[in-house]
Amino acid sequence: MEMELAERLYRLMFTNMREGLAILSVDPEDTEGSPVVIEMNPAAVKLCRCRSFNFANCKTADCFPGWFDEERLRETCKRLAAFGGMVDLGEVSSGASVYRARIFGLSEEHLGLVIDDVTRLKKGEAELARVTGLMEQQSAAVEKRVEERTARLQEINEELDSFAYSVSHDLRAPLRAMRAFAGILLEEEHTEAERVAYLKRIQTASEGMERLIQDLLAYSRVGRQEIVLQRVSLDLVVADAAKQLELTSGGKSYRLEVREPLPEVVGHHTVLVQVVLNIMGNSIKFVPKGVVPSLLVWGEELDGECRLNIADNGIGIAPEHQERIFKIFERLHGIESYPGTGIGLAIARKAVTRLGGRIGVESREEEGSRFWIVLKKAGPPS
């Protein structure tokens, strides 16, 4: 009675268990023989090519084609039949499904092969990995944006500090001069020549103030204007900048040599003309007394990039100051020696950065400077 109850319970569990279970038979004397399937529950039948009425003496290689390394399975079965225990055979794939197989010893001639369908689990793991990867990418992107915005805020704060200094110093200086000269004109008697001289000084101070305000507006526009990147000929950029330099140099003599052809880059024509003009304008301004400014412009093609070089015979820049000159309102020399607002190169750097490029200088004092602009190389014409 107890045996019958145990048999019925076994059959009930065997038939209804979710995992596939196959009972295998091995011949301890046959060292070359493969395990043979002698019984399978319905779940196991669904997983293999056999049918419940046609699996007797079906070898594992036939019931589960391509699932296992037969030599390894045969050795594992014989070891388990002799010593017992369980071995995880790992994951096997059949079509779009993934299964986990484990085998355990029942007796010297019989083993149990448990097959669990882990397809949904693997898909879940893959989806989890995909979502985790996306989250990591998004997190990295957000972190990068935060870093960029933090750097931008720091840059803006530095600009505000510089602007505050300019308002308190650079903008007030011409106002003080105009007020002082106007006071002299009002309080004292002067000859006609003296009055004209004071009025010219007032005019000069107001013009300097106007230039500073214009440069501040130009610097602000560079950060706000919409820039559409396109194919740009540096030959045309330098030619247009040279024309504007001739108009704005105040009749000052200088030499300009351009080694054509210059490369084509990804940028914005109008913005690059302003950048090149600012550099050239600085180069013809900062020269030793009595020296005729000389400029040499040439291009180089690098790995996926192009470099535009503008060399001069100016007074040069000490290494410790070569980064300072690209900051707003930075002047290395007094306005009495070399007039200017200290904004031109700051505009150039801001503009080149917006174009996705880099700008810098190589220089030594009293040996001239070489300014360079690196931009992405334009691809072949479409």
C-alpha positions in Angstrom: 0.0 0.0 0.0 2.8 2.4 0.9 4.7 1.4 -2.2 1.6 2.1 -4.3 1.1 5.5 -2.6 4.8 6.4 -3.2 4.5 5.4 -6.8 1.4 7.5 -7.3 3.0 10.5 -5.7 6.1 10.1 -7.8 4.0 9.8 -11.0 2.0 12.9 -10.0 5.1 14.9 -9.4 6.9 13.5 -12.5 4.0 14.3 -14.8 3.2 17.8 -13.5 6.6 19.3 -12.7 7.4 22.4 -14.6 11.0 21.4 -15.4 11.7 18.7 -18.0 12.9 15.5 -16.4 14.4 12.6 -18.4 15.5 9.3 -16.9 18.7 8.0 -18.5 20.3 4.6 -18.5 24.0 3.9 -18.8 25.8 0.6 -19.1 28.8 0.6 -16.7 30.5 -2.0 -18.9 30.1 -0.1 -22.1 32.8 2.6 -22.1 31.9 4.0 -25.5 28.1 3.8 -25.3 26.0 7.0 -25.0 23.3 7.4 -22.3 19.9 6.2 -23.4 16.6 7.9 -22.5 14.2 5.4 -20.9 11.5 7.8 -19.7 10.6 11.5 -20.0 7.9 13.7 -18.4 5.6 15.8 -20.6 7.7 18.9 -20.0 10.8 17.2 -21.3 8.9 15.7 -24.3 8.1 19.3 -25.5 11.8 20.2 -25.5 13.1 17.4 -27.7 12.3 15.7 -31.0 11.0 12.5 -29.4 7.4 11.8 -28.7 6.1 10.3 -25.5 5.3 7.0 -27.3 8.5 6.9 -29.3 11.5 7.6 -27.1 12.4 4.1 -25.9 16.1 3.5 -26.3 16.5 7.0 -27.8 20.0 8.2 -27.3 20.5 11.6 -25.8 22.2 12.8 -29.0 19.0 11.9 -30.9 16.5 13.3 -28.3 18.5 16.5 -27.7 20.4 17.0 -31.0 23.4 19.4 -30.6 22.7 20.2 -27.0 25.6 18.5 -25.3 29.2 17.5 -26.0 28.5 13.7 -26.1 32.0 12.7 -24.9 31.8 15.0 -21.9 28.2 13.9 -21.2 29.2 10.2 -21.4 32.1 10.7 -19.0 29.9 12.7 -16.6 27.2 10.1 -16.6 29.5 7.3 -15.8 31.1 9.2 -13.0 27.8 10.2 -11.5 26.4 6.6 -11.8 29.4 5.4 -9.9 29.8 8.0 -7.2 26.5 10.0 -7.2 26.1 13.8 -6.9 25.0 16.4 -9.4 26.7 18.3 -12.2 25.5 21.5 -13.8 25.9 21.1 -17.6 25.4 24.9 -18.1 23.1 26.6 -20.6 22.2 25.2 -24.0 20.4 26.9 -26.9 17.9 25.4 -29.2 16.5 27.8 -31.7 15.4 30.9 -29.9 15.1 29.1 -26.6 17.7 28.8 -23.8 17.8 25.9 -21.3 19.7 25.1 -18.2 20.6 21.4 -17.8 21.6 19.5 -14.7 22.3 15.8 -14.3 22.4 13.7 -11.1 23.0 10.1 -10.3 20.1 7.8 -9.2 21.9 4.5 -9.2 24.8 2.7 -10.9 22.8 2.5 -14.1 20.4 5.4 -14.0 20.6 9.1 -13.9 18.2 12.1 -14.0 18.5 14.9 -16.5 16.7 18.1 -15.4 16.1 20.7 -18.1 14.7 24.1 -17.1 13.6 26.6 -19.7 15.4 29.9 -18.8 14.5 31.7 -22.0 12.4 34.4 -20.3 15.0 34.7 -17.6 17.8 35.3 -20.1 15.7 37.7 -22.0 15.0 39.5 -18.8 18.7 39.6 -18.0 19.4 40.9 -21.5 16.7 43.5 -21.1 18.0 44.5 -17.7 21.6 44.8 -19.1 20.2 46.9 -22.0 18.3 49.2 -19.7 21.2 49.4 -17.3 23.5 50.3 -20.2 21.1 52.9 -21.4 20.8 54.3 -17.9 24.6 54.4 -17.6 24.9 56.2 -20.9 22.2 58.7 -19.9 23.8 59.2 -16.6 27.2 59.8 -18.3 25.5 62.2 -20.7 23.8 64.1 -17.9 27.1 64.2 -15.9 28.9 65.5 -19.0 26.2 68.2 -19.5 26.5 69.1 -15.8 30.3 69.4 -16.1 29.9 71.5 -19.3 27.4 73.7 -17.7 29.5 74.0 -14.5 32.5 75.0 -16.7 30.3 77.4 -18.6 29.0 79.0 -15.4 32.5 79.3 -14.1 33.5 81.0 -17.4 30.5 83.3 -17.2 31.4 84.2 -13.6 35.0 85.0 -14.7 33.6 87.1 -17.5 31.3 88.9 -15.0 34.3 89.6 -12.8 36.2 90.9 -15.7 33.2 93.0 -16.8 32.9 94.5 -13.3 36.5 95.4 -13.4 36.1 96.9 -16.9 33.1 99.0 -15.8 34.9 100.2 -12.7 38.2 100.9 -14.6 38.2 100.8 -18.4 34.8 102.4 -18.9 35.2 105.0 -16.1 38.7 106.1 -17.3 37.5 107.9 -20.4 34.6 109.3 -18.5 37.0 110.7 -15.9 39.1 112.1 -18.7 36.2 113.8 -20.4 34.9 115.2 -17.1 38.4 116.6 -16.2 38.9 118.3 -19.6 35.4 119.7 -19.6 36.0 121.1 -16.1 39.2 122.7 -17.3 37.4 124.3 -20.2 34.6 125.6 -18.0 36.7 126.9 -15.1 39.6 128.6 -16.8 40.2 131.1 -19.7 42.0 129.4 -22.6 43.2 130.4 -26.0 41.5 129.0 -29.1 44.3 126.5 -29.6 44.1 125.3 -26.0 40.3 124.8 -26.3 40.7 122.8 -29.5 43.4 120.6 -27.8 41.1 119.9 -24.8 38.2 119.2 -27.1 40.3 116.7 -29.1 41.2 114.9 -25.9 37.6 114.7 -25.0 36.8 113.4 -28.5 39.6 110.8 -28.2 38.4 109.6 -24.8 34.8 109.2 -26.1 36.0 107.3 -29.2 38.0 104.9 -26.9 34.9 104.4 -24.8 32.8 103.7 -27.9 35.4 101.1 -29.2 35.2 99.4 -25.8 31.4 99.3 -25.9 31.5 98.0 -29.5 33.9 95.2 -28.6 31.8 94.2 -25.6 28.8 94.0 -27.8 30.8 91.9 -30.3 32.0 89.6 -27.6 28.4 89.1 -26.4 27.1 88.5 -29.9 29.6 85.7 -30.5 28.1 83.8 -27.6 24.5 84.4 -28.7 24.4 84.3 -32.5 23.2 81.2 -34.3 26.1 79.5 -36.1 25.4 76.9 -38.9 28.5 75.0 -39.7 29.3 74.6 -43.3 32.1 74.0 -45.8 34.4 77.1 -45.8 37.4 78.1 -48.0 40.2 79.5 -45.9 41.5 81.2 -49.1 38.3 83.3 -49.2 38.3 83.9 -45.4 41.9 85.2 -45.4 41.2 87.3 -48.6 38.2 89.0 -47.0 40.0 89.5 -43.7 42.9 91.1 -45.6 40.5 93.6 -47.3 39.0 94.6 -44.0 42.5 94.9 -42.4 43.4 97.4 -45.1 40.3 99.4 -44.3 40.7 99.4 -40.5 44.5 99.7 -40.2 44.4 103.5 -40.4 46.8 103.7 -43.3 49.5 101.9 -41.3 52.2 100.2 -43.5 52.6 96.4 -43.2 53.5 93.4 -45.3 51.2 90.4 -45.8 52.2 87.1 -47.5 49.6 84.3 -48.0 50.9 80.9 -49.2 48.0 79.5 -51.2 46.1 77.3 -51.6 44.8 77.1 -48.0 42.6 74.1 -47.0 38.9 74.0 -46.7 37.4 73.5 -43.3 34.1 73.0 -41.4 33.2 76.4 -40.0 31.4 79.7 -40.7 32.8 82.2 -43.2 31.8 85.4 -41.5 32.8 84.3 -38.0 36.2 83.1 -39.3 36.8 86.4 -41.1 36.4 88.2 -37.8 38.7 85.8 -36.0 41.5 86.2 -38.6 41.0 90.0 -38.7 41.3 90.2 -34.9 44.6 88.2 -35.0 46.0 90.2 -37.9 45.0 93.4 -36.3 46.8 92.5 -33.1 49.9 91.4 -35.1 50.4 94.7 -36.9 49.8 96.6 -33.6 52.2 94.9 -31.3 55.6 95.5 -33.1 58.7 97.2 -31.9 59.0 100.9 -32.6 60.3 101.6 -36.1 59.6 98.0 -37.4 57.3 97.5 -40.3 54.8 94.7 -39.4 55.2 91.5 -41.5 52.6 88.7 -41.6 52.9 85.2 -43.1 49.8 83.0 -43.5 49.9 79.4 -44.4 47.8 76.2 -43.9 48.5 72.6 -42.9 46.4 69.5 -43.2 46.5 67.2 -40.1 44.8 64.0 -39.3 41.1 64.9 -40.0 41.9 68.5 -39.1 43.4 71.6 -40.7 45.6 74.3 -39.1 45.7 77.9 -40.2 48.9 79.7 -39.1 49.4 83.4 -38.8 53.0 84.4 -38.0 54.3 87.9 -37.3 57.5 89.8 -36.4 56.0 91.5 -33.4 57.3 92.0 -29.8 56.4 88.4 -28.9 54.7 87.0 -25.8 56.4 85.4 -22.7 55.3 81.8 -22.2 53.6 82.6 -18.8 51.3 85.1 -20.6 50.3 83.1 -23.6 47.1 81.9 -22.1 46.2 85.2 -20.5 45.9 87.1 -23.8 42.8 85.0 -24.8 40.9 86.2 -21.7 38.6 89.2 -21.9 40.0 92.6 -20.9 43.5 91.1 -20.5 46.3 93.5 -21.7 50.0 92.8 -21.2 50.9 96.4 -22.0 49.6 99.8 -21.0 47.1 101.4 -23.2 49.5 104.3 -23.7 52.1 102.0 -25.3 49.7 99.9 -27.4 46.1 101.1 -27.6 43.2 98.6 -27.5 40.4 97.1 -25.4 41.9 93.7 -24.6 38.9 91.9 -26.1 39.9 91.0 -29.7 41.6 87.7 -28.9 38.9 86.8 -26.4 36.4 87.2 -29.2 38.6 85.0 -31.4 38.8 82.2 -28.9 35.1 82.3 -28.1 34.3 82.2 -31.8 36.7 79.3 -32.6 35.4 77.3 -29.6 31.8 77.7 -30.9 33.0 76.3 -34.3 34.3 73.2 -32.5 37.9 74.2 -33.0 41.0 75.3 -31.0 43.2 78.4 -31.0 46.5 79.1 -29.5 49.9 80.8 -29.9 53.6 79.9 -29.9 55.8 82.8 -29.1 59.0 84.1 -27.5 59.7 87.6 -26.4 61.2 89.8 -29.1 61.0 87.0 -31.6 57.5 87.3 -33.0 54.5 85.0 -32.6 52.7 82.3 -34.5 49.0 82.2 -33.9 47.2 79.0 -35.0 43.6 77.9 -35.5 42.7 74.2 -35.7 39.4 73.2 -37.3 37.8 70.1 -38.6 38.8 69.3 -42.2 36.0 69.6 -44.8 35.2 66.3 -46.6 35.2 65.8 -50.3 32.7 68.1 -52.2 29.3 66.3 -52.7 
